[in-house]
Amino acid sequence: VQLQASGGGLVQAGESLRLSCAASGIIFSIINMGWYRQAPGKERELVAFISKVHSRNYADSVKGRFTISRDNAKNTVNLQMNSLKPEDTAVYYCNAGAGVYSSSGPYWGQGTQVTVSS
């Protein structure tokens, strides 16, 4: 299983970024997918989750600003991040295979850095 994340970068507060994660080696359409992030000195935390039936869950801190989506034809999961804040700065990881949104799956991407300047 390989998860390749892309789309991170340096932006100013209030701007937007779109992260993408391309999956291979799995039957993507039946796998729950998620995005996590880890800021320096903090634990990794769930940002957004999308199930195989497209139900979604979000961390309270990103509700209304971030949107997770999936394209089963392209084996990709995306995270649209709007109205970014400095506290969104972190390494963002794609995750696959969770049973429920409250737990992570066994497969991780390599991470992509998101930096939001004030």
N, C-alpha and C positions, 0 to 999 in steps of 0.2 A: 504494500500500500504506500502510495506517495501522495503527499499534499504539498502543493507549491503555491505559496502565498505571494501576492504582489500588490503594488499600489500605495505603499506607504510613502512618507515624505515629510517635508517641513512646510507648514502652513502657518498663517496668522490666525489668531482667535476670530471666530465668526465665519471662517472659510469652510470648505468642504473637501472631503477625500472619499474615494471609492476603493475599497479593498476587494480583491478577488482571490479565490482559492480554487485551483484546478486539482481535481482528484483523479487518480488512476489506480488500477489494481483492486477496485471494489465495485460492487454493483451499486452505483451511486444512488439510484432511485429508491432504494430500500434502506438507506442509511440516514440516521439523524445527524445533523451537522451543527457546528457551533463556532463562534468566535470568542476567544478569551484574550485577556491582556494582562501584562505584568509591568508595573511601574517600578523604578528603582527602589529597593528597600521594602517592597510590598509583595504580598502573595498574589499568585495568579488568580484572576477572577473572571467569571463568566460575563460576557458582554451581551451576547445575543445567541439565540438558539432557534433552529428551524427543523421541524420534524419531517419525516418522510411524507407525511400528509399535509405539509406546509403550515402546521400550527406554529406560532411564534411566541417566544418569551424574551424579555429584555431586562437587563439590570435597571433598577430605578433611576440610576444616574444618567442613563442614555435614552430613556423613554421620550418619544416625541422628537428626538433628534437623529437617531440612528434607525436604519431599516435593513433588515436581513432578507435576502431572497436567494432562490436557487433556480438553476436552469438544468434540469435533468438531461436535456438533450446534449448539453455541453459539459456535463459533469463539473459544474462550477457552483460555488456559493459566494455570494457577494455581500458586502457590508457598505451601505451608503451612509456616510457620516456627515451630517450637516451641523452648522452652528457649533463648530468645534471650540473647545475650551482648553486652556493650558493643562487642566487636570486630566484631560484625555491623553496626554502624552504617555506613551508606553510602547512596549513591543507587543504587537497583536499576533495571535496564533490561531490558525485554523485547526479545528478538532473534528474528528469523525468517530462515529460508532457509539455514542452515548445511548444508554437505555432510556433515560429520562433527562429532562433539561437540568435537573439539579445535580447531575453527575457528569463527569467528562468521559469521553470514549478513549479507547486505547491508542488512537492514531493522532499524531500531531504534525503540523507543518513546521517549517523552519523559523517562522516569525518574520514580521516586517515592522520596521520602526516607524512610528507616528510621533512627530514632534509638533506641538502647537505653541507658538510664541505669543506672548501677550502684547 
